[in-house]
Amino acid sequence: MSGQAARTPLPTGRGGGWDGLALDVAAPAHPGLRVEAAGARRFLIRQADRVVLLARQHPRHYGVHYARTGGYRSPIPSISAALARRVRDASADDTAWAARWAHRFATWLGQAVDGPLHRGSGVLADGMPRWAVTGNWSRHCRPRCSGGSAACTR
């Protein structure tokens, strides 16, 4: 197993609501699913003792060329549309919906045989941090964009 995680709700901000779920994992020492740097802009993803993806970053950082080996097994079970609807219907609002999914994912990751959880702390939260999208979008687009392309104004 990847590791059962102790769960603690993150303190809420000024507006209240749910901000995330802190996970504290006691074992194992190393994750069963992990990314490893291989040097010269190369990396791989390993699951247990199997290499499941080989990749190389484009020389000018425009993307990644990769090859899957076919050995990857998702630590998360398939999520049906019916399950997604049941979770939505059982949630009073978006905050409750996000909290329910975080707890489900924490359970699934804790039960995974070769998942990413390992000794240490982590956070499951709703969405991506704002700085990851809005703060960096134009910087990531700049080399390829010209003339105010709609793709560069997101």
C-alpha positions as CSV (number, residue, x, y, z in Angstrom):
1,M,0.0,0.0,0.0
2,S,1.1,3.5,-0.6
3,G,0.2,4.7,2.9
4,Q,-2.7,5.7,4.9
5,A,-2.9,9.4,5.5
6,A,-4.0,11.3,8.6
7,R,-6.3,14.1,7.5
8,T,-6.7,17.6,8.8
9,P,-8.8,20.3,7.3
10,L,-6.7,23.4,6.4
11,P,-7.5,26.5,8.3
12,T,-10.0,28.6,6.4
13,G,-9.3,32.0,5.1
14,R,-11.1,35.2,6.1
15,G,-14.1,34.4,3.9
16,G,-14.6,31.0,5.6
17,G,-15.4,27.9,3.6
18,W,-13.1,25.0,2.8
19,D,-9.5,25.6,1.7
20,G,-8.2,22.0,1.5
21,L,-7.1,18.9,3.3
22,A,-3.7,18.4,4.8
23,L,-2.4,14.8,4.6
24,D,0.3,13.4,6.9
25,V,1.7,10.1,5.8
26,A,3.9,7.9,8.0
27,A,5.0,5.3,5.5
28,P,6.4,4.2,3.1
29,A,9.7,6.2,2.9
30,H,9.6,6.4,-0.9
31,P,6.6,6.7,-3.2
32,G,5.6,3.8,-5.4
33,L,4.7,6.3,-8.2
34,R,7.4,8.9,-8.8
35,V,9.1,11.2,-11.3
36,E,12.9,10.8,-11.5
37,A,15.3,13.2,-13.2
38,A,17.6,11.4,-15.7
39,G,19.8,14.3,-16.8
40,A,20.1,16.2,-20.1
41,R,16.5,17.4,-20.0
42,R,15.3,13.8,-19.6
43,F,13.1,12.3,-16.9
44,L,11.1,9.2,-16.3
45,I,8.1,8.1,-14.3
46,R,8.5,4.9,-12.3
47,Q,5.8,2.9,-10.7
48,A,7.3,0.4,-8.2
49,D,10.2,-1.2,-10.2
50,R,8.6,-0.5,-13.6
51,V,9.5,2.5,-15.9
52,V,6.1,3.6,-17.2
53,L,7.0,6.8,-19.1
54,L,10.2,8.1,-20.6
55,A,10.4,11.8,-21.6
56,R,12.7,14.5,-22.9
57,Q,12.1,18.2,-22.6
58,H,12.2,20.2,-25.9
59,P,15.6,22.1,-26.2
60,R,13.8,25.5,-26.0
61,H,11.3,24.4,-23.4
62,Y,8.4,24.3,-25.9
63,G,7.1,21.0,-24.7
64,V,8.0,17.4,-23.8
65,H,8.4,14.4,-26.1
66,Y,7.4,11.2,-24.3
67,A,6.9,7.5,-24.8
68,R,4.7,5.4,-22.5
69,T,5.8,1.8,-21.8
70,G,2.3,0.4,-21.2
71,G,3.0,-0.6,-17.6
72,Y,1.2,2.3,-15.8
73,R,-1.6,1.4,-13.4
74,S,-3.7,4.4,-12.1
75,P,-3.8,4.7,-8.3
76,I,-7.3,6.2,-8.7
77,P,-10.2,3.9,-9.8
78,S,-12.2,4.9,-12.8
79,I,-14.8,7.6,-11.9
80,S,-18.2,7.0,-13.6
81,A,-20.5,9.9,-14.5
82,A,-23.1,8.3,-12.2
83,L,-20.7,8.6,-9.2
84,A,-19.8,12.2,-10.1
85,R,-23.5,13.0,-10.2
86,R,-24.1,11.3,-6.9
87,V,-21.3,13.3,-5.2
88,R,-22.7,16.6,-6.7
89,D,-26.3,15.8,-5.7
90,A,-25.2,14.9,-2.1
91,S,-23.2,18.2,-1.8
92,A,-24.9,21.3,-0.5
93,D,-22.6,23.7,-2.4
94,D,-19.3,23.9,-4.2
95,T,-17.4,23.9,-0.9
96,A,-18.9,20.7,0.2
97,W,-18.4,19.2,-3.2
98,A,-14.7,20.0,-3.2
99,A,-14.3,18.6,0.4
100,R,-16.1,15.3,-0.5
101,W,-13.8,14.8,-3.5
102,A,-10.7,15.6,-1.5
103,H,-11.6,12.9,1.1
104,R,-12.4,10.4,-1.6
105,F,-9.0,11.0,-3.3
106,A,-7.2,10.7,0.0
107,T,-8.9,7.4,0.6
108,W,-8.1,6.1,-2.9
109,L,-4.5,7.3,-2.7
110,G,-4.0,5.7,0.7
111,Q,-5.3,2.4,-0.6
112,A,-3.2,2.4,-3.8
113,V,-0.6,-0.3,-4.1
114,D,1.9,1.8,-6.1
115,G,0.6,5.3,-5.6
116,P,2.3,8.6,-5.0
117,L,1.8,8.9,-1.2
118,H,4.9,8.6,0.9
119,R,6.3,9.7,4.3
120,G,5.7,13.4,4.8
121,S,3.0,16.0,4.4
122,G,0.9,17.2,1.4
123,V,-2.3,19.0,0.6
124,L,-5.3,18.2,-1.5
125,A,-7.1,21.4,-2.5
126,D,-9.8,22.6,-4.9
127,G,-8.3,23.6,-8.3
128,M,-4.9,25.0,-9.2
129,P,-3.3,27.8,-7.3
130,R,-4.0,31.1,-9.0
131,W,-0.3,31.8,-9.5
132,A,0.1,28.6,-11.5
133,V,-2.4,29.8,-14.2
134,T,-3.0,33.5,-14.3
135,G,0.4,34.6,-13.1
136,N,2.3,32.5,-15.6
137,W,0.1,32.0,-18.6
138,S,1.5,34.9,-20.7
139,R,5.1,34.0,-19.8
140,H,4.5,30.4,-21.0
141,C,2.8,31.6,-24.2
142,R,5.1,34.4,-25.1
143,P,7.6,32.5,-27.3
144,R,4.9,31.0,-29.6
145,C,2.3,33.9,-29.6
146,S,2.2,36.7,-32.0
147,G,-0.2,39.5,-32.7
148,G,-2.3,39.1,-29.6
149,S,-3.5,35.6,-30.2
150,A,-6.6,34.7,-28.2
151,A,-4.8,31.7,-26.7
152,C,-2.3,34.1,-25.1
153,T,-4.9,36.2,-23.3
154,R,-6.3,33.5,-21.1
